[in-house]
Amino acid sequence: MSIGIRGFTIGYDYYAPQRSVCFHHYAALNQNRANVPHFWENNKKYAGTGKKAMARLLGIVHMNPEKSRSEWSHVEEDIYGLGMVRTPEKFYETFGIDVVKKKAQKRLCKFVVGKMHHQFILKLRSDGMGIDYNTIKYKHKG
């Protein structure tokens, strides 16, 4: 979600087809993935780093408004931070994410699979390069 929110603020106008066109196996039981190393295999080597990283990530994408900005690292935030085209709050309002309660609004999945595609496709750019979110005034209320 981090990359999606940061891309949204940089100006990427995401559009996903209503049906999945690709997927990847990420299950230990799948023979194709059985011998592929995973990042969590090194979790003991870097103990405590995950909590600091998560606090930083949530701070950068404005998902922890209850925290002071002084509680997380801002190193290289100018490189890995947000864009200036749209705010993360526009993303959260549009897709019904409550950053205070830490949950998505009710019926979000049903909205995304159904109504969202029918409403947002009307805002597809004429060049086909995504949805023009500057024209979307929709706020998901669940």
Beta strands, then each sheet from edge to edge (+ up, - down):
strand 1: 97-98
strand 2: 103-104
sheet 1: 1+ 2-
end
